[in-house]
Amino acid sequence: MVVSRRMMYLGAAALLSSGAVFLTQQWLQGQLSQATASARAGAAPAAAEAQVLVAAQALPPGTILKPSHVRWQAWPADAPTAGYLTSAASGPAQIAGAVVRGELQPGQPLTTTGVVQPGDRSFLAAVLKPGHRAVTVNVSAASGVAGFIFPGDRVDLVLSRRIGDDRHVSETVLTDVRVVGIDQRVANEKQEVVVPQTATLEVTPKQAEIVALMPELGKLSLSLRSLATDAGEGVPRHAVSRTWDSEATGLAAPRPAAPTNARPVRRPAASVVVVRGNTVSTVGGAE
């Protein structure tokens, strides 16, 4: 009987101990949840990140921007963004056609003062590379590749002229020249095909003199280069490619008349007949 009572006491003590442990754990979890909620409520909300337009690749001065040249970059809201392009109105599509004033490295933010928009003053001057000039030439549907030349393309300059009275020749005078404007446009975001009347080219001072002289020598045409062609920076190379009329038609070139070795005809000297009475004599003439 005594043993049974002891077992009952031990079981009751064990139950009471387990209940106390369980209640203690529940109380601690409740206190921890309240402390966590209070900490979250008292903490400042996380700062939202801004979106800044940055260069997607290295961009040298004078680059005419395309959507692929830039990208959005997350920027801390508490970091300074004054002057950066952050609004949706300055997105990659809207910035196309603008020109970079100075060199940009990948990831460097674009600024409102670092790019020049089409229509702004000195826009064309910002397009030109240092030490280069802009010259304008007259073109037509035939000489201007039927309007398929756009600002930013590169062309060769071909001169066709007459040599002497009966010979014609065409030659590539300048190679890999950048087109910076068509008519009075320096950008064509819609890539509309319009037959131009003029083309503005980026050349060196020496090349500007060559281009100015070519219309006086003959007919000037533009030859569009592939985008995959290695750049030659428009170096003037005389007789880079020259084609004579005989090569174009397959006809032999006219030969000059052979020199003659015939002796000149000797004309007889003039003679005078003299009559004296019944005497007649001749003075001068062939002997």
TIFI-11509 format. One record per residue (C-alpha): chain; residue number from 0; x, y negated, z negated; residue in one letter. Coordinates in steps of 0.1 Angstrom, whole numbers. Each point is the difference from the previous one (the first is absolute). Layout:
BEGIN
cadena | num | px | py | pz | residuo
A | NUM | X | Y | Z | a
...
This chain:
BEGIN
cadena | num | px | py | pz | residuo
A | 0 | 0 | 0 | 0 | m
A | 1 | 29 | -23 | -9 | v
A | 2 | 16 | 8 | 34 | v
A | 3 | -31 | -9 | 19 | s
A | 4 | -2 | -34 | -17 | r
A | 5 | 36 | -7 | 8 | r
A | 6 | -5 | 8 | 37 | m
A | 7 | -30 | -23 | 1 | m
A | 8 | 20 | -28 | -16 | y
A | 9 | 28 | 5 | 25 | l
A | 10 | -24 | 0 | 30 | g
A | 11 | -17 | -31 | -12 | a
A | 12 | 33 | -18 | -5 | a
A | 13 | 11 | 10 | 35 | a
A | 14 | -32 | -13 | 15 | l
A | 15 | 3 | -33 | -18 | l
A | 16 | 36 | -3 | 11 | s
A | 17 | -8 | 6 | 36 | s
A | 18 | -29 | -24 | -1 | g
A | 19 | 22 | -27 | -15 | a
A | 20 | 26 | 5 | 28 | v
A | 21 | -26 | -2 | 27 | f
A | 22 | -16 | -31 | -14 | l
A | 23 | 35 | -16 | -3 | t
A | 24 | 8 | 7 | 36 | q
A | 25 | -33 | -14 | 12 | q
A | 26 | 6 | -32 | -20 | w
A | 27 | 35 | -4 | 13 | l
A | 28 | -12 | 4 | 36 | q
A | 29 | -27 | -26 | -5 | g
A | 30 | 25 | -25 | -14 | q
A | 31 | 24 | 6 | 29 | l
A | 32 | -28 | -5 | 26 | s
A | 33 | -10 | -33 | -17 | q
A | 34 | 36 | -12 | -1 | a
A | 35 | 5 | 8 | 37 | t
A | 36 | -32 | -17 | 10 | a
A | 37 | 10 | -31 | -20 | s
A | 38 | 34 | -1 | 16 | a
A | 39 | -15 | 2 | 35 | r
A | 40 | -25 | -27 | -8 | a
A | 41 | 27 | -23 | -13 | g
A | 42 | 25 | 6 | 29 | a
A | 43 | 0 | -25 | 29 | a
A | 44 | -13 | 13 | 33 | p
A | 45 | 27 | 11 | 25 | a
A | 46 | 9 | -27 | 25 | a
A | 47 | -13 | 7 | 35 | a
A | 48 | 26 | 2 | 27 | e
A | 49 | 0 | -25 | 29 | a
A | 50 | 7 | 9 | 37 | q
A | 51 | 28 | -19 | 16 | v
A | 52 | 9 | 1 | 37 | l
A | 53 | 37 | 12 | 4 | v
A | 54 | 22 | 9 | 29 | a
A | 55 | -2 | 37 | 10 | a
A | 56 | 34 | -2 | 17 | q
A | 57 | 30 | -24 | 5 | a
A | 58 | -13 | -30 | 19 | l
A | 59 | 26 | -24 | 16 | p
A | 60 | -8 | -37 | 4 | p
A | 61 | -23 | -7 | 30 | g
A | 62 | -18 | 33 | -2 | t
A | 63 | -36 | -2 | 14 | i
A | 64 | -19 | 20 | -27 | l
A | 65 | -21 | 30 | 8 | k
A | 66 | -23 | 19 | -24 | p
A | 67 | 26 | 28 | -2 | s
A | 68 | 26 | -25 | -13 | h
A | 69 | -17 | -6 | -33 | v
A | 70 | -18 | 20 | -28 | r
A | 71 | -18 | -6 | -33 | w
A | 72 | 20 | 4 | -32 | q
A | 73 | -14 | 3 | -35 | a
A | 74 | 12 | -30 | -21 | w
A | 75 | -5 | -5 | -38 | p
A | 76 | -26 | -26 | -7 | a
A | 77 | 22 | -17 | -26 | d
A | 78 | 28 | -4 | 25 | a
A | 79 | 3 | -33 | 19 | p
A | 80 | -17 | 1 | 34 | t
A | 81 | 0 | -37 | 9 | a
A | 82 | 5 | -3 | 38 | g
A | 83 | -3 | 37 | 7 | y
A | 84 | -26 | 13 | 25 | l
A | 85 | -25 | 17 | -22 | t
A | 86 | -34 | -7 | 13 | s
A | 87 | -19 | 24 | 24 | a
A | 88 | 0 | -28 | 26 | a
A | 89 | 38 | 4 | 3 | s
A | 90 | -1 | 37 | 6 | g
A | 91 | 21 | 18 | 26 | p
A | 92 | -25 | -6 | 28 | a
A | 93 | -4 | -37 | -7 | q
A | 94 | 38 | -5 | -3 | i
A | 95 | 6 | 14 | 35 | a
A | 96 | 16 | -25 | 23 | g
A | 97 | 16 | -21 | -27 | a
A | 98 | 38 | -4 | 0 | v
A | 99 | 25 | 6 | -27 | v
A | 100 | 21 | -30 | -9 | r
A | 101 | 28 | 18 | -19 | g
A | 102 | 12 | 36 | -3 | e
A | 103 | -22 | 23 | -21 | l
A | 104 | 11 | 33 | -16 | q
A | 105 | -23 | 30 | -4 | p
A | 106 | -23 | -6 | -30 | g
A | 107 | 7 | -38 | -1 | q
A | 108 | -33 | -20 | -4 | p
A | 109 | -11 | -23 | 28 | l
A | 110 | -6 | -36 | -10 | t
A | 111 | -22 | -27 | 15 | t
A | 112 | 31 | -20 | 8 | t
A | 113 | 20 | 29 | 13 | g
A | 114 | -22 | 6 | 30 | v
A | 115 | -12 | -23 | 28 | v
A | 116 | -35 | 5 | 14 | q
A | 117 | -8 | -5 | 37 | p
A | 118 | -11 | -35 | 6 | g
A | 119 | 22 | -14 | -27 | d
A | 120 | 25 | -27 | 9 | r
A | 121 | 35 | 13 | 8 | s
A | 122 | -14 | 35 | 5 | f
A | 123 | 19 | 6 | 32 | l
A | 124 | 32 | -12 | -16 | a
A | 125 | -5 | 25 | -28 | a
A | 126 | -3 | 28 | 26 | v
A | 127 | 34 | -7 | 15 | l
A | 128 | 31 | 17 | -13 | k
A | 129 | 28 | -22 | -13 | p
A | 130 | 20 | -14 | 29 | g
A | 131 | -27 | 8 | 26 | h
A | 132 | -21 | -22 | 22 | r
A | 133 | -35 | 2 | 16 | a
A | 134 | -4 | -5 | 37 | v
A | 135 | -32 | 3 | 21 | t
A | 136 | -2 | 15 | 35 | v
A | 137 | -29 | 0 | 24 | n
A | 138 | -15 | 34 | 7 | v
A | 139 | -29 | 15 | 20 | s
A | 140 | -19 | 32 | 1 | a
A | 141 | 27 | 16 | 21 | a
A | 142 | 31 | -15 | -18 | s
A | 143 | -15 | 4 | -35 | g
A | 144 | -10 | 37 | 1 | v
A | 145 | -37 | -8 | 5 | a
A | 146 | -4 | -14 | -35 | g
A | 147 | 12 | 31 | -18 | f
A | 148 | 29 | -20 | -17 | i
A | 149 | -7 | -11 | -36 | f
A | 150 | 19 | -20 | -25 | p
A | 151 | 26 | 22 | -16 | g
A | 152 | 7 | 21 | 32 | d
A | 153 | 34 | 0 | 16 | r
A | 154 | 6 | -5 | 37 | v
A | 155 | 27 | -2 | 27 | d
A | 156 | 2 | -30 | 23 | l
A | 157 | 3 | 9 | 37 | v
A | 158 | 10 | -26 | 26 | l
A | 159 | -9 | 5 | 37 | s
A | 160 | 17 | -23 | 25 | r
A | 161 | 11 | -5 | 36 | r
A | 162 | 37 | 3 | 10 | i
A | 163 | 8 | -17 | 32 | g
A | 164 | -25 | 0 | 29 | d
A | 165 | -10 | 37 | 1 | d
A | 166 | 9 | 17 | -33 | r
A | 167 | -20 | 3 | -33 | h
A | 168 | 11 | 14 | -34 | v
A | 169 | -14 | 4 | -34 | s
A | 170 | 20 | 4 | -33 | e
A | 171 | -6 | 3 | -37 | t
A | 172 | 14 | -31 | -15 | v
A | 173 | -10 | 3 | -37 | l
A | 174 | -9 | 31 | -19 | t
A | 175 | -20 | 8 | -32 | d
A | 176 | -13 | -35 | -5 | v
A | 177 | -27 | -4 | -27 | r
A | 178 | -33 | -16 | 10 | v
A | 179 | -11 | -24 | -28 | v
A | 180 | -31 | -15 | 17 | g
A | 181 | -24 | 4 | 29 | i
A | 182 | -16 | -32 | 13 | d
A | 183 | -5 | -20 | -33 | q
A | 184 | -5 | 31 | -22 | r
A | 185 | 28 | 15 | -21 | v
A | 186 | -22 | 28 | -13 | a
A | 187 | -28 | 22 | 15 | n
A | 188 | -14 | 20 | -29 | e
A | 189 | -29 | 14 | 22 | k
A | 190 | 25 | 10 | 28 | q
A | 191 | -23 | -15 | 26 | e
A | 192 | 13 | 4 | 36 | v
A | 193 | 1 | -35 | 15 | v
A | 194 | 19 | -9 | 31 | v
A | 195 | 25 | -26 | -12 | p
A | 196 | 13 | -31 | 17 | q
A | 197 | 31 | -5 | -22 | t
A | 198 | 22 | 21 | -22 | a
A | 199 | 23 | -14 | -28 | t
A | 200 | 32 | 19 | -5 | l
A | 201 | 25 | 1 | -28 | e
A | 202 | 36 | -5 | 14 | v
A | 203 | 34 | -13 | -10 | t
A | 204 | 10 | -35 | 11 | p
A | 205 | 21 | 14 | 29 | k
A | 206 | -29 | 22 | 11 | q
A | 207 | -23 | -30 | -1 | a
A | 208 | 22 | -16 | 27 | e
A | 209 | -2 | 31 | 21 | i
A | 210 | -38 | 2 | -3 | v
A | 211 | -3 | -36 | 10 | a
A | 212 | 20 | 5 | 31 | l
A | 213 | -17 | 32 | 13 | m
A | 214 | -32 | -16 | 14 | p
A | 215 | 23 | -22 | 22 | e
A | 216 | 17 | 31 | 14 | l
A | 217 | -30 | 22 | 8 | g
A | 218 | -30 | 18 | -15 | k
A | 219 | 0 | 10 | -36 | l
A | 220 | -18 | 31 | -13 | s
A | 221 | -3 | 17 | -34 | l
A | 222 | 6 | 37 | -5 | s
A | 223 | -16 | 15 | -31 | l
A | 224 | 23 | 22 | -21 | r
A | 225 | -10 | 31 | -19 | s
A | 226 | -2 | -3 | -38 | l
A | 227 | 24 | 29 | -2 | a
A | 228 | 27 | -18 | 20 | t
A | 229 | 31 | -8 | -20 | d
A | 230 | 3 | -37 | -6 | a
A | 231 | 27 | -19 | 19 | g
A | 232 | -9 | -34 | -14 | e
A | 233 | -4 | -15 | 34 | g
A | 234 | 36 | -1 | 9 | v
A | 235 | 5 | -16 | 34 | p
A | 236 | 17 | 26 | 22 | r
A | 237 | 7 | -11 | 36 | h
A | 238 | -10 | 27 | 25 | a
A | 239 | -14 | 23 | -27 | v
A | 240 | -22 | 13 | 29 | s
A | 241 | 0 | -13 | 35 | r
A | 242 | -21 | 12 | 29 | t
A | 243 | 4 | -12 | 36 | w
A | 244 | -27 | -1 | 26 | d
A | 245 | 15 | 29 | 19 | s
A | 246 | -3 | 22 | -31 | e
A | 247 | -37 | -9 | -4 | a
A | 248 | -10 | 7 | 36 | t
A | 249 | 25 | 26 | 11 | g
A | 250 | 9 | -22 | 30 | l
A | 251 | 36 | -7 | 8 | a
A | 252 | 11 | -35 | -7 | a
A | 253 | 4 | -22 | 31 | p
A | 254 | 36 | -1 | 12 | r
A | 255 | 16 | -33 | 8 | p
A | 256 | 8 | -6 | 37 | a
A | 257 | 34 | 13 | 10 | a
A | 258 | 25 | -27 | 8 | p
A | 259 | 8 | -4 | 37 | t
A | 260 | 35 | -1 | 14 | n
A | 261 | -10 | -13 | 35 | a
A | 262 | 23 | -28 | 14 | r
A | 263 | -18 | -33 | 4 | p
A | 264 | -10 | -10 | 35 | v
A | 265 | 24 | -25 | 15 | r
A | 266 | -18 | -28 | 18 | r
A | 267 | 17 | -16 | 31 | p
A | 268 | 11 | -35 | -4 | a
A | 269 | -19 | -28 | 18 | a
A | 270 | 13 | -11 | 34 | s
A | 271 | -3 | -33 | 20 | v
A | 272 | -1 | -3 | 38 | v
A | 273 | 19 | -30 | 14 | v
A | 274 | -6 | -13 | 36 | v
A | 275 | 25 | -24 | 16 | r
A | 276 | -9 | -7 | 36 | g
A | 277 | 3 | 33 | 18 | n
A | 278 | 18 | 17 | -30 | t
A | 279 | -19 | 20 | -26 | v
A | 280 | 17 | 12 | -32 | s
A | 281 | -11 | 17 | -33 | t
A | 282 | 13 | -11 | -34 | v
A | 283 | -2 | 23 | -31 | g
A | 284 | -20 | 33 | -2 | g
A | 285 | 14 | 35 | -2 | a
A | 286 | 33 | 6 | 13 | e
